[in-house]
Amino acid sequence: MTELSLYLDKRRGEVFFQEPGSYRDTVANVAYVIRGGRKVAEIKPQKGVIEAVPVKEGDRIVKVYKSNRGNVYIGVLEVTRDEEGKGLAWKELVRFANPPAALLEGLGLK
């Protein structure tokens, strides 16, 4: 299983997985949009479907990915304005490899 890339449509302000796929693992390739400390959307890739979720400046995106070897990775991205101020961009705030079980439970993944 390979990691899917999240894509940010700068003009529309939407986030989606660039390449939809079919995955049996419920932990693999899922992202959550967090606004004001609350989960407002969940994005899971589905075969042949691209589900776009609107985002705003200040939103955080939590991306969860599970590798073939069973390692779990979590990355937190923050949606910001791009350098030109015309659209959106994001910056990575933090990335965890094999996070504590309590963190996964808090995300509803265990």
C-alpha positions, 0 to 999 in steps of 0.5 A: 500500500502506498501513501496517497497525496492530499491535494489542496485546490487553492482557488476553491479552498477544498482538500481531497486525496489526489489519487482515489484508491481502494483500501481495506485497512480502516486506518490507511489514508484518512484525513480529518479537517479540524476547525476550532478544535472540532472535527468538521470533516473526514476524508477517506479515499474510495475507488473512483470517487474524489470527495472534496472537503471545503477548508478555510484559513486556520483549519488544521488537517490531520492525515493518518497513514499506515504503511505495509509494515504496520507503522502508523504515521500522523501528520498535522497540516495548517491551512494558511494564505499562499505567498501571493495572498490570492489562495490557500496553502498549507504548512506541516506543523508536526509529524508522528511516527508510531504515535502512542495508542492514546492518540490513536484512540482519541482519533477513533482509530483503535 
